[in-house]
């Protein structure tokens, strides 16, 4: 039976890169994608982290591949969250309080704001385990 409110997951940039580059942890992301396609959960990513994925692919594989990856992401059941000023302030607070990168602050802030589980393999998020739910990906 479906809940009126779907359980939500926020991907950080590394989690999405794991999927796209078939790195360790990609199998778990694929399972989440299947659940989202079935309407069982929802998957979110901050626009800032989405942009980080674009940047990493462009830097490492060129703009043509970065554009192809964006098209692929657009076909996935991943909702891009456009941060407003309140979410941006929350991201900045995570940056200051937990010494995260600025982009990682948006992943953490999105997870908190949407009462979602953050999906990551990045151990820089470890200090946040009291503030947000984290699903750790294997391989890091």
ABEGO torsion letter per residue (X at the ends): XBBABBBBBBBBAAAAAAAAAGBBGAAAAAAAAAAAAAGABBBBBBAAAAAAAAAAAAAAAEAAAAAAAAAAAAABBBBBBBBBAAAAAAAAAAAAAAGBBAAAAAAAAAAAAAGBBBBBABAAAAAAAAABBBBBBBGX
